[in-house]
Amino acid sequence: MSTMSPKCILIFSGKRKCGKDFVTDLLFQRVGLENCALLKLSGPIKKKWAEANNLDFAKLMDSSEYKEIYRAEMNKYGEEMRNKDYGYFCRASIEMYEAEKKAVWIISDARRKTDLKWFKERYDGIVKTIRVQANDEVRKSRGWTYTSGVDDAETECGLDTEETWDWVIQNDGSGTQLDDKLNEIIQWTQENLK
Ligand SMILES: Nc1ncnc2c1ncn2[C@@H]1O[C@H](COP(=O)(O)OP(=O)(O)OP(=O)(O)O)[C@@H](O)[C@H]1O
């Protein structure tokens, strides 16, 4: 398939164990794999880290405990690179996930205001931002424990003061809120694809 310009870009953010991967995986399946690329800005960070340290890349990418051992160091590397060039991982993830073959891009893990800025600057008018939230008790039940140096770092808190989310999803695992919001997002996406 040839390359194309994206028609919708959906950027997700949220704290550890709020369910970013769960929510974006659902959306990815519902929008349809043929239309959609699911990008993780952490993908190129983890790939490089796995290669340099002989680690299991797939295990760094899943929701297991494995990545927690390396999280602080990976975050440090990610922050250093972003400070030099805030678009570095945005460009690297577009390439890594071959996003230019697809019309809809879902980015599951924005962490900084500059992650949003980079996409908004380049793809004006087709970017929507979504914050996923879960209360701390629910996050704990999913395996989260507060870790100093991780939970108080820029990677976790950089978007706490962002106020202009297009959607906020409360993903506490109950009720129909998640489905309702996903349906609104899918509706916007389908309108842009026409
Ligand atoms: N609405 C939900 N219903 C059931 N299980 C959920 C829901 N949301 C998340 N989970 C589960 O909670 C766990 C953590 O979710 P997930 O990996 O998506 O979080 P995350 O925000 O991506 O975490 P991290 O920042 O650590 O990557 C997973 O096992 C996932 O399946």
The ligand as an ORCA input file, in Angstrom:
! r2SCAN-3c Opt
* xyz 0 1
  N     -12.100     -1.130     31.542
  C     -11.345     -2.190     31.905
  N     -11.935     -3.381     32.151
  C     -11.197     -4.457     32.511
  N      -9.857     -4.463     32.646
  C      -9.200     -3.314     32.403
  C      -9.902     -2.122     32.018
  N      -8.982     -1.130     31.831
  C      -7.785     -1.699     32.085
  N      -7.904     -2.999     32.435
  C      -6.790     -3.920     32.793
  O      -5.919     -3.248     33.698
  C      -4.557     -3.569     33.422
  C      -3.781     -2.295     33.151
  O      -4.296     -1.704     31.950
  P      -3.341     -1.131     30.819
  O      -2.154     -2.009     30.602
  O      -4.193     -0.805     29.651
  O      -2.880      0.214     31.565
  P      -1.870      1.315     31.067
  O      -2.452      2.635     31.446
  O      -1.567      1.110     29.615
  O      -0.631      0.967     31.993
  P       0.920      1.284     31.807
  O       1.050      2.771     31.944
  O       1.535      0.521     32.910
  O       1.319      0.785     30.443
  C      -4.561     -4.534     32.247
  O      -4.476     -5.848     32.725
  C      -5.915     -4.282     31.591
  O      -6.399     -5.403     30.906
*
